[in-house]
């Protein structure tokens, strides 16, 4: 069971003011929470690998190849001037 002094200390850390009857209620509530954590501690996790993240993350690798989209090909075909799949424009220099 958690002591009233510990409840006062927790209340001070949380910056809340508790009346005497509230402290007794919180004493019971906090004891129930700590008892629940003791149940969690009883679970055997010796065969479970530690995790750094809840979701397994892997890098997806693919070949870095240029791919022409259908839209890009259609836009180049609609241009007034084209050469070897590129837009042909007037020289500016």
PLY file of the C-alpha trace (Angstrom):
ply
format ascii 1.0
element vertex 93
property float x
property float y
property float z
element edge 92
property int vertex1
property int vertex2
end_header
0.00 0.00 0.00
1.24 3.47 -0.82
1.63 5.84 2.13
-0.13 9.18 2.56
3.26 10.92 2.44
3.89 9.40 -0.97
0.46 10.55 -2.14
1.27 14.08 -0.90
4.60 13.96 -2.72
2.95 12.83 -5.98
0.31 15.54 -5.61
3.03 18.13 -5.08
4.86 16.93 -8.21
1.60 17.11 -10.17
0.95 20.55 -8.66
-2.50 19.62 -7.38
-3.96 20.28 -3.96
-5.81 17.41 -2.33
-8.12 17.38 0.66
-7.74 14.65 3.28
-10.58 12.50 1.89
-9.23 12.91 -1.65
-5.81 11.78 -0.48
-7.28 8.57 0.92
-9.14 7.95 -2.34
-5.99 8.56 -4.38
-4.05 6.33 -1.99
-6.35 3.43 -2.91
-6.34 4.31 -6.62
-2.56 4.56 -6.84
-2.18 1.29 -4.94
-4.47 -0.39 -7.50
-2.38 0.97 -10.37
0.84 -0.26 -8.78
-0.72 -3.68 -8.14
-1.61 -3.87 -11.83
1.99 -3.12 -12.78
3.08 -5.96 -10.50
0.85 -8.25 -12.59
2.58 -7.05 -15.75
5.98 -7.74 -14.17
5.00 -11.40 -13.68
4.79 -12.01 -17.44
7.67 -14.12 -18.75
9.42 -12.14 -21.50
12.71 -14.04 -21.46
12.12 -15.43 -24.97
11.00 -12.12 -26.46
13.56 -10.03 -28.33
13.79 -6.37 -27.29
12.19 -3.90 -29.70
13.30 -0.41 -30.59
10.07 0.37 -32.44
6.56 -1.04 -32.36
6.47 -1.48 -36.14
9.14 -3.38 -38.01
10.81 -0.96 -40.40
12.84 -2.05 -43.40
14.38 -0.10 -46.23
12.72 -0.86 -49.53
15.36 -1.03 -52.21
14.81 -1.03 -55.94
16.96 -0.37 -58.95
17.31 3.32 -59.67
16.14 3.40 -63.25
14.54 6.26 -65.11
10.98 5.46 -66.09
8.86 7.47 -68.44
5.28 7.88 -67.39
2.50 7.74 -69.95
1.61 11.33 -69.15
5.16 12.56 -69.81
5.30 10.73 -73.14
1.92 12.18 -74.16
3.03 15.72 -73.21
6.23 15.45 -75.25
4.26 14.11 -78.24
1.88 17.11 -78.04
4.74 19.64 -78.05
5.33 21.52 -81.30
9.00 20.55 -81.45
10.64 17.39 -80.14
13.80 15.43 -80.70
14.81 12.09 -79.12
12.01 12.31 -76.55
12.91 15.83 -75.41
11.27 19.19 -76.10
13.02 21.20 -78.79
13.18 24.93 -78.11
14.95 27.89 -79.66
18.47 28.64 -78.50
18.55 31.49 -76.02
22.25 32.26 -76.04
0 1
1 2
2 3
3 4
4 5
5 6
6 7
7 8
8 9
9 10
10 11
11 12
12 13
13 14
14 15
15 16
16 17
17 18
18 19
19 20
20 21
21 22
22 23
23 24
24 25
25 26
26 27
27 28
28 29
29 30
30 31
31 32
32 33
33 34
34 35
35 36
36 37
37 38
38 39
39 40
40 41
41 42
42 43
43 44
44 45
45 46
46 47
47 48
48 49
49 50
50 51
51 52
52 53
53 54
54 55
55 56
56 57
57 58
58 59
59 60
60 61
61 62
62 63
63 64
64 65
65 66
66 67
67 68
68 69
69 70
70 71
71 72
72 73
73 74
74 75
75 76
76 77
77 78
78 79
79 80
80 81
81 82
82 83
83 84
84 85
85 86
86 87
87 88
88 89
89 90
90 91
91 92
